[in-house]
């Protein structure tokens, strides 16, 4: 018997992501994890919405949203950068 695959969803903390979570709740499908990939370039309103979204998740029995981000430790170019936007500007590339 194989192990059950975890049901993980990506959440951008926007209206589409919230609609997805509401639909999942209405369908009775509970994610094992909800991930928000922090690019360090979101609007302030996006970050301010995180506690509101987490409160809703707790209310309906969903796991809280986990914020994930990559922190660069070895800079190949100057200046050091943080987040996807600064990475693209520093290195002259697209995401």
C-alpha positions as CSV (number, residue, x, y, z in Angstrom):
1,X,0.0,0.0,0.0
2,X,1.5,3.4,-1.0
3,X,1.5,6.4,1.2
4,X,-1.0,9.2,0.5
5,X,0.5,12.1,-1.4
6,X,0.1,15.4,0.5
7,X,-2.4,17.8,-1.0
8,X,-0.5,21.1,-1.2
9,X,-1.8,24.4,-2.8
10,X,0.0,27.5,-3.8
11,X,-1.5,30.8,-2.6
12,X,-0.6,34.2,-4.0
13,X,-2.6,36.1,-1.3
14,X,-4.8,37.6,-4.0
15,X,-8.5,37.3,-4.9
16,X,-8.1,34.2,-7.1
17,X,-6.2,32.4,-4.4
18,X,-8.8,33.2,-1.8
19,X,-11.6,32.1,-4.2
20,X,-9.7,28.8,-4.6
21,X,-9.5,28.3,-0.9
22,X,-13.2,29.1,-0.4
23,X,-14.1,26.6,-3.2
24,X,-11.9,23.9,-1.6
25,X,-13.7,24.5,1.7
26,X,-17.1,24.3,0.1
27,X,-16.1,21.0,-1.6
28,X,-14.9,19.6,1.7
29,X,-11.3,19.3,0.4
30,X,-8.7,20.2,3.1
31,X,-5.2,21.0,1.9
32,X,-2.3,19.5,3.9
33,X,-0.3,22.7,3.3
34,X,-0.9,26.1,1.8
35,X,2.3,27.8,0.6
36,X,2.9,31.5,-0.3
37,X,6.2,32.1,-2.2
38,X,7.5,35.4,-1.0
39,X,9.2,37.2,-3.8
40,X,10.0,40.2,-1.5
41,X,8.3,42.4,-4.2
42,X,4.6,42.2,-3.4
43,X,2.5,45.2,-2.6
44,X,2.2,46.1,1.1
45,X,-1.5,45.2,0.9
46,X,-0.6,41.7,-0.1
47,X,1.5,41.2,3.0
48,X,-1.1,42.9,5.2
49,X,-3.7,40.4,4.0
50,X,-1.7,37.4,5.3
51,X,-3.1,37.6,8.9
52,X,-6.7,37.9,7.6
53,X,-6.3,34.9,5.3
54,X,-4.7,32.9,8.2
55,X,-7.6,33.8,10.5
56,X,-10.0,32.5,7.9
57,X,-7.9,29.3,7.5
58,X,-8.0,28.7,11.2
59,X,-11.8,29.3,11.3
60,X,-12.5,26.6,8.6
61,X,-9.9,24.1,9.9
62,X,-7.3,24.7,7.2
63,X,-3.6,24.9,8.0
64,X,-2.2,28.4,8.2
65,X,-0.4,29.7,5.1
66,X,3.3,28.9,5.2
67,X,5.5,31.7,3.8
68,X,8.5,30.3,1.9
69,X,11.4,32.3,0.4
70,X,14.8,31.7,-0.8
71,X,17.6,33.7,0.8
72,X,20.7,34.2,-1.4
73,X,23.9,33.5,0.5
74,X,26.5,33.7,-2.3
75,X,26.2,36.9,-4.4
76,X,27.9,36.6,-7.8
77,X,27.3,40.3,-8.6
78,X,27.4,43.5,-6.7
79,X,25.2,44.8,-5.1
80,X,23.7,42.1,-2.9
81,X,20.0,41.6,-3.6
82,X,16.9,40.3,-1.7
83,X,14.0,38.8,-3.5
84,X,13.0,38.1,-7.1
85,X,12.7,41.7,-8.3
86,X,16.1,42.8,-7.1
87,X,17.6,39.6,-8.4
88,X,16.3,40.3,-11.9
89,X,17.4,44.0,-11.8
90,X,20.9,43.1,-10.4
91,X,21.6,40.3,-12.8
92,X,19.7,41.7,-15.9
93,X,17.5,38.7,-16.3
94,X,13.8,37.7,-16.3
95,X,12.2,35.5,-13.7
